[in-house]
Amino acid sequence: MDVRRGRAGRSLADRHRVVDTVVVLVCLAMTVLAVKGRWAVSPQPVIAVVGTAASLALWWRRRWPVATALAGVAGLALSGNPVPALVGLYSGGAYASRLRAGLLAAAGWVGFGAWVWTQSGGWSFQDMVAAGIAATLPVAGGVYVATRRELADSWRERAERVESERHLREDRARIAERTRIAREMHDVLAHKVSLIALHAGALELTARGSLPPVEEGAALIRTTAREALQELRYVLGVLQDGSRPPVDNDDEALRRGETFADLASLVAAARRAGQRVDLVDDAGPLPPGAARVVYRVAQEGLTNARKHAPDAPVTLTVRRSDDATITVVVRNPPTASRPLDLPGSGSGLVGLAERVRLAGGTLQSGRLDPEAGAGWQVRAVVPVAETS
């Protein structure tokens, strides 16, 4: 809003300079005519000097309206050029206070009367009325324009205040809704996931030493539930007030640049769940922000592959380029198996694309061979620079 106001102010100032230039040039041209036509009884040098001074004074008519109007009235009385006086009186009404505008109308009446008196040698009632009308009309026009301008400014300020209040109400409603969602997520999801972790731990203890596959499966469920609770805690902190909760072990590893440990853990968990994953990485340690985005891309790619192509092998590639970017590719060939019947929001890639875009990168996803319908690939390019 401040930028738009600044641009509007500069545009208005440019228009004012153009208008003032035209007004000064017109008044100077009228001064030339006044000198040639002897519109006043003063000597021609006096007409030329006074008329020129009154015309040039109009350049500052917005800054010093009273002085400009008085200069125009004096120029009228001595040079017979009425244009600087009319413009000056209008400017006095438009830019001076109401009291000074009334006094300028009286001064204009005297100036017009003096010019008529020097030309005819006296005043008549009609001359007095005509001088009053000639002095009052431009001042009244300026007052009218000033009133309209003030009214428009008040309307604009009121509209901006209403708009600001509307944005404030929307922000408050948004914060309240985010708080409500965070509370519901905590009450529902945290409780259920903690129950899953509890039962998985009990099952792991029961099967320890006697049923190794069951023990390993229970350990995987318990570990996954713990990681889900950590992710939920992070999301709840963002939803509530945009702040981040205390870092857990995974986040602390990301902050130290231990990217491969996280990706290796992610791939190991996928393998324990039965997914065939090959990890190829040569990126080296990354800043925490970039590492977090790379981790999310890999996580979403493996999740989609496990959901839509459960029996297909997956290749996860993370490489650092010479242009200070990280390229993450999750690729799987076509498979004849049916997708798993798992619920989904349908917006995982959309949200991931937004996350990558905010980090300054790009995300592409699609079939490896659209015509043959073969395979699927998720490819992201993320800057190495620190991202939030």
Secondary structure by P-SEA (a helix, b strand, c coil): caaaaaaaaaaaaaaaaaaaaaaaaaaaaaaaaaaaaccccccaaaaaaaaaaaaaacccccccaaaaaaaaaaaaaccccaaaaaaaaaaaaacccaaaaaaaaaaaaaaaaaaaaaacccccaaaaaaaaaaacaaaaaaaaaaaaaaaaaaaaaaaaaaaaaaaaaaaaaaaaaaaaaaaaaaacaaaaaaaaaaaaaaaaaaaccccaaaaaaaaaaaaaaaaaaaaaaaaaaaacccccccccaaaaaaaacaaaaaaaaaaaaaaaaccbbbbbbccccccaaaaaaaaaaaaaaaaaaaaccccbbbbbbbbbccccbbbbbbbbcccccccccccccccaaaaaaaaaaaacbbbbbbbcccccccbbbbbbbbbccccc
